[in-house]
Amino acid sequence: MKKKGLLVAIFFGTILLTSTVMISLPNLMEPVDPDNQTTKTGTPADNFPDAQRAQFCGSSNAKSTTYVKEYSIPTVCTNPLAIVNDYEGNVWFTQTNTGKIAKFDPKTETFTEFDNPSWPPNGRSMMWGIDYSPDGSIWYTDETFDSIWKFTPQDGKYLRLQYPSDGDSLPQKLEIDGSQIVVNDFTGNKITFLDPTHTGEELIFLSLPSPVDDSVTGDFAIDQDNNVWYTNWLFQESGVLVKFDQEGYRSSVASSGEEFLPLPDHIDVIGLPENMSTPNGAAITQDGRIWIADTSSSNFYSYDPQSQEFIQYLTSVPDLPTYGNATGIIKDPISRPYWIETNDFGQLIFNEQTANRIGVMDPSTESLVEYFVPSMNPNWGDCGDMENCGLAQIFDISVYGEQVWFTEWVENNIGVVDTSIELPLDVELDENMVSLIAGQSTEFTFVISPQSSQDLPNVSLIVSDSQEFLSVDSNPSIPQTFQLDFDAPRPVVVNISASEAAVPGTYKVLLGANLEEVSISKFLTVVIES
């Protein structure tokens, strides 16, 4: 198998349920197995045999919760992927299984799907990156045909541009940055800067090679000084965080009179933590911290360029219905944070792929709210006979004000989270930090306070840590699931222990409460002193 095919399978084609159990997607471009019956419908579902249609084309109708509303795409089995909002709040997204761009108008709740006459029959492609240009055009990536596409809504026309590749390439995430387009080439191991004003069939570009050979290049983010930060990693072997001073580089090129110059003087390379093995999403908050989502775990990380310190954060444990565990083989379910963005309020937004949730983390208050997405496809979990089980494969997000829009790749839906809706409870910590030495333990109290006039049934505790040498356990006298009375805040006592093998450093534990539709938590900082 070629490098591209193998790494694509690793990247989006496997869903790690435990360290030993995997469910794999078939190669998107493989022909349909002739032994499988395929009933012709004249729809995109014809790209899958009958037996796979529930798995890839959707298992139910769109659903809603207090915080989330879903919308079914009129055409069946489109496999929506990359998503972006325009300046008026309209939603634009790519369709893996049709090659089309589609628009959703939130005011009228109507879809418009734009036929792409250049798309080959039965063609399929993962289109991971999309952005909206100030001139009203839509730019997006296409990994199957190594292309960058421009779609002009005014006339409904598509323009395909060949992505500059040398061997295996996979143009992935895409961002319009001033007068250029920035793309990470996942398997081509580079960041590419493209000139979108060029109207020919070939792109004018500058490619930035990554410093680690035979690795992949993950997502990127651009800071206030125009530095480009991105990850470069080897599967299950960690990697590096790279800072590229593009202004310094371009100034050097201009003053030298040369077309290109060696890059090392304008690149800083920072080693990633050893336990970060799949650093995909990247974002930068207003305080200058770089945030990275690790898709092989339930963790995401901050990096402070001033202190040069990484801090590991974590999500809550996925709810049982997302993975089912009918066989009992799943011991340590993980949430898999995938892509990560910021909003205008300084918050981080990320999709938790295998928890079927959208996470909203506020770095200023160290709080985390996780919104459960109601559609679940049972073909993507160990569901057995369990009803309301599985995953919608939430693969991309777009932030617009207090709304978070997302796609459901195997449920043929798009959806939106309204983060302005008041939450049903609040979590307050007695203090924000505790200090321990190796072998020491301490008790800590947090309070779950109702924020509504109704009792809240079936509240469960969130008490999570991510280090083997650090454990957090609730008091045995406190039930794991309880009713929270509207007029009775509930204090919760936990025991925090550092083993003799604890490594000095700064760590986070997550304390909070989980409801059917939403989870509310706060991070407690635990400092293990030497």
N, C-alpha and C positions, 0 to 999 in steps of 0.2 A: 504494500500500500504506500502511496506517496506520502511525504511528510504532511502536506496540506490535509489530505483526507484523514490521516491519523489524528492530527491535532484538532481538527474540526470535531471529530468524534469525541475526543477528550473534552473539548470546550463546551459544546452544547448537546452532545449526543449521549451523555451518560448522566444518570441521576444516582448519586451515591446515597443509598438508604442507610447503610452501615459501612463499616470498613470492609465488609466481605460481600455485600449484596449490591448488584448493579442492574439497572434496567437500561437497555441501549436502544437508541433510535437507529433505524436503517439509514444508510447514506441517502441524502435527499435526492441525488441524481441517479440512483440505481433504477433500472426499469422495473416495472411491476412484475412480480413473480407470475409466470404464465399458469402455474398450477393453482393459483388463487382465483376464485371467481370474482370478476369485476363487472358489475351491472352498470351499463352505460346510462348516465343521467343527463349528459350534456352540461354538467356543472364541473367546477374544479375538484369535486369529490372523486371524479374518474381517475385522478392521479393516484388513488389508493384502492387496493382491493376491498371488497365488501367487508372482510373480517377486520380491517384496520380503520374503517371510517369512524367508528365511535371514538377510537383512540386519538385520531388526528383532526377530525372534523367537528367535534363537539358532542357532548353527552346529554345536554339539557338546555332549557331556555335561560335567558338572562335573569339574574336575581338582584335583589337589593337588600341592604341593611340600613340601620340608622345613619351610617356614615358613608356607605358605598352604594353607588348605582351603576349597574351594568347595562350595556346596549348590545343587542344582537346585530351583527352585520348582515344585511339582506342577502348577499350572495353566500352560499354555503361553502364551508371548507376553504376559506381564504388564507388561514394561518397568519394573522396580523402580527407584526413584529415591531420595527422601529416606529416611534411616535413623537410628534412635536406639536406645539401650539403656535399659531401665528399671533400677530400683535392684537388681533380682535378677539382672541380666545378660541377661534376655530381649531379643530383637531385634525391633523394630517398624519396618516400612517401608511406604512408599506405592507404589501401582501405577499408573503413568501410563495404561496401556491398559485398566484395569478400574474405576478409581475406588475401589478397595478399600484398606483397611488390612490388613496381614498381620502375623502374629507367628511368630517362630521361637524354639523352646525349645532352647538349646544342650545341655541335659542329655539330652533324649530325641531330639534332632535331628529334631524334627517341626515342620511348618508348620500354622498355622491361618489361613485367609483369611476375612475377615468381609464378607459381602455388604452392599452399600450400596444400599438400596431407593430412595434419592433420586437415584441416578446415572442420567443419561439414556442410552438405548440408543446404543451405538457412541461414547459420549463418551470423549474423551481429553484429558488435561491434564498439563502438567509441574508436579509437586508438589515444589518445591525445598526447602521448609523444614518441619522437624518437631521437636517437643520433647515430653518426658514431664513431666507435671505431678505435684507431690507428692500430689495427690488420686487419682492413678492414671489420669487421662484423658490422651489423646493429642491434641495440637493440631498442625495442619499447614496449609500454604498450597495454593492452587489457582489457577494463573494463567489458565486458560481462562475460568473462570466468576467471576473476581475475588472469591474467597471465602476465608474462614477456616473450617476445619472443626474440630469437636470430636468425638472418638470416645471413648465410655465402654466399656471392656472388660467391666465388670461386667454390663452388660445388652446389649452389642453394638449400641448405638444411636449413630447419627450425628446431629449438629446442624450445619447449614450456616448461617453468618453472612455477610452481605454485607459485603465489604471496602469501607471508605469510599474511594471513588474520585471523581476529578474529571477526566473525559476518560480518556486512556490510563493504565491501571494494570497492574502486574504484581507482586502480593505474592509475595515470594521467600523469603529466609531468615527463620527465626522462632526466637525464644528466649524462654523463660519466665524473667522476671527479677523475683523476689520476687512482688509482687502485681500485676504487669503483664506483658503480652506485647509484645515488640518485634519489628517487622517492617520490612524494607527494601522499599520500593516501587520496583522497578527502573526501570520506564518512567514511573512517576508522579513520580519525582524527589523522594522524601521518605522520612523515617523516621517510622513510626507507632507510637504507644504505645497499647495497647488494654487495656481493663478486662475480664479474663476472668470476673469474678464476675457480670457482667450476664447475665441469663438470657433476655432478649428476643431478637427476631430482628435487632435493630440493635445495633451495637457502640457503646460509649462510648469515645471516642478523642481523642488529641492528635496532630496531624501536624506534623512539623518539616520545613519546606521547606528544600531544599538551596540553597547559595549560588551555584551555577553554572546559569544558565538553559539549557534545551534539552539537558541532560545526563542521565545515568542515575545512580542511587544504588546503590552496591555493598554488599557485606557489611559487618557491623558487629561490634564487640567492646566489652565493658564492663570498665573497669579497676577497681582496688580502691577508688577514690574515687567510683565510680558514674558517671564520665564515659563517654559513648558516643562511640566513635571509628568513623568510617565513611569510605568513599571516594565521591567524586562526580566523574564523568569523562565526557569526550567521546570517542567511539570513535576510536582512533588519533591522539588529540590530547592525551593525558595528562589531568591534572585536579588535584584537591585532596584532601587528607586533612583531615577535619573532626573537631573535638573539641567535643562538646556537654556543658556543665555542667548536667545535668538537676536536680541537687539545688539549685544556685544559682537556676535558673530557677523551680523550684516554690516555693522560699522567697520569691522576689520576688513571685510571683503571690499567695501566701498573705498576705504583709504588705501588699500594695497593695489587696487586696479586689477586684481585677479578675479576670475569668475567664481572660483571656489577656493577655499582654504582648508587645511586640516582642522578637525573639530575639537581635539582634546582640551585646548585652552578654554573652551567655552562650555564644557560639560563637567558636572559634578556627579559622582556615583556614590550612592549610600547603600550599604548592605541592608537587606530586609531581615526582620526577625526570622529565626530558623523555623518557627512553627507557622509561618505564613507561606502556604504552598501554592495558592492559586489567586494571586492579587489581580483581580479584574478591574472593578470600578475605581475611579479616582475623582476627587473633588477637592476644592480649596475653600475654606471659610474666610470670613472677613479678617480674622485675627492672624491669617497667614499660615495656619496649620493645613497640612495635606492629609486627606482622609482616604483610606484604601479599604475596599471590600474584599474579603477573602472567601472565595466561593467554595472552598473545600472544608468549611467549618461553619460555625455560627458567629464568627468574629468579624469585627472591623477595627481599623487601627487609625490613630492619629500620629502624625509626625510633625514635631515642632522644629523648624529650621534654626531657631535661635538656640534652644537647648540641645538640639540634635538627638532628641529622645522620642522613641516610639512608645505609645500607650495602647494597650489592647482593651477593646470594649467587646461586648457580646450582646446578642439578642436573647429573648426568652426561648425556652425549649418549644419546638413545634407541638401543636395540639395533636392528639392521637388521630382524629379524623383525617388529617392530611397524609398520613402514611399508613394507617390501618393496623399494621402488625398482626395480620390474621395468622401468619405462620409462627409468630413469636420470635422471629430471628433478629428483629431490629432492636438493638441494645442501646444505641446512642444516636437518636435522630438529630439531624442538624438542619439549620434554617437556610443556609447558603445565600448570604447577601451577595448580590450580583453587580448591578450598576448602582452608582451613588451620585446624587446631585445636590445642589443647594437651592434654597429659595430666597426671596427678598427679605426674609426675617432672620437670616443667619442660621437657619435650621438645615439639617442634613435629611435627605429623602433617599431611601433605598428600597429595592424590591428583595423580599426574602423568598427565593424561588421555591424551596421545598417546605416552606411553612405557609404558603399561600397568603402572604401578608405584605402590606406596605408599611415600612417603618419610618417614623419621623423622630429624629433625635435633635434636641436643642443643646448645643455645647455650652451655652451660657448658664443653663439651669441643670445640666447633666441629667436631663429627663428623656425618656423614650416612650413613645406611643406607637403601638403596633395595631394596624387596622386589618381585620380579617376579611378576605375576599370570598364571597359566598359560593361562587361556582367552583365545583371540584369534579375533575374527571377521574373516575375510579380506575381507569386503565393505567394511571400513573402513580399507583400506590399499592401496597400490600393489603388490599381492602377485603378480599374474600367476599362474604355476603353482607358486609357492612354497608349501610346506606349513607349518603352524604359523606363520601370519602374520596380522597384523591387530590389532584393538583390541576390548576388551570394553566400552568406554565406561564407565569407572569414574567415576561422577558424584557420589557422596556417600560420606562416611565418618562413623563414630561410634566414639569411644574409650571403652573400658571396661577399666580397669586396664591390663594389659600386652597387651590385645587391641585390634586395630583392625578393625572391621567395615566392610564396604563393599558397594555394589550394582554389578551389571554390567548396564547399561541394555539392551544389545542381545544379551546372552547368557542372560537370564532366570535369573541366578544371584545369590545373595548369597555373600559370602566373609568369611574372617577371617584376619588376620595375627597370629601369636603372636610378639611381640617378645621374649619371655623365652627363646626357644631360642638356645643359644650360637652365635655366628657362627664361620665356619671360618677367618677370618684377622683380623689386626689391622693397622692402619696407624699408624706413628709418624713424626712429623716431627722433623728435627734441631733445629729451633726453630720458634716459632709466627709469627714476623714477619721480613720482610726489608725493607730500605729501598733505594730506587733514586732516581736523578735521571733526567730525560729524556735518552735516548740511551745509557743505561747498561744493562749486563746482568750477571747473576751466576749461578753454579751453586748448585744446592740439592739436598740428598739427603733422601729419605724411605725408610723400610724397611717392606716387606711381610712380616709374620711369620705363619706358620701357627699355628692354634689347635686343630688336630686331630691325630690319630695317623696320618692317611692323607695320601698325596700328593694335591695338588689339580691336576688337569689343566685346560687351557684357561683359564688366568687371563690376563686382558687388562688393560692399564694404563688408568687414568683420569687424564688430564692435560688439564684444561679451564680456559679463561679466558673472560671475557665482554666484554672491551674490545678494540676494534680496535688501540689503541696499546700493548697489553700482550699479549705472547705467551709461552707456556710450551711447551717442546718437550723430549721425552725424548732421552736420549743415543742416537745411531743404533746403537750397539753393543748396546743392550738390545732384545730382540725384543718386538714388540707383544703377542704371545700366547706363553705359556710354561707349563711345569709348575712348581708350587711344591712342592718336597719338604718333607715334614713336619718334617724336622730341619734345614732350611736357610733361614733368613730371607734375603730378597733385597733388597739396597739398590738404589735407583733414583736415578739422577742426572738432573736436569732443568736446562735453561737457561731463565732468566726474563729477558726483555728488555723494556725500555720504549723506545718509539720517541721520536724528537725531538719528536713532536707530543703526547707524553704530558701529560695534565692532572694537576696535583698533587692528591692525595687518597688515600683509603684504599680498597683494592680486595681482592677475594677471588679466589683460584684454588683449584681442586679437584684434589686428588691422592689416588689410591687404586687399587683393583683391582676388577675386575668378574668375577663368575662367572655361571653360567647362571641361578641362582635368586636371587642377591643381589649387591649392590654395596656396598662399604665404602670410605669416603673421609673425608678431613679437609680443612678449609679452612685455607689458608695466607694470612695477611694480608700484603699488599704495600702499602707506603706509598711513594708517589711524592712526593718532596720538591720544593719550589719552589727 
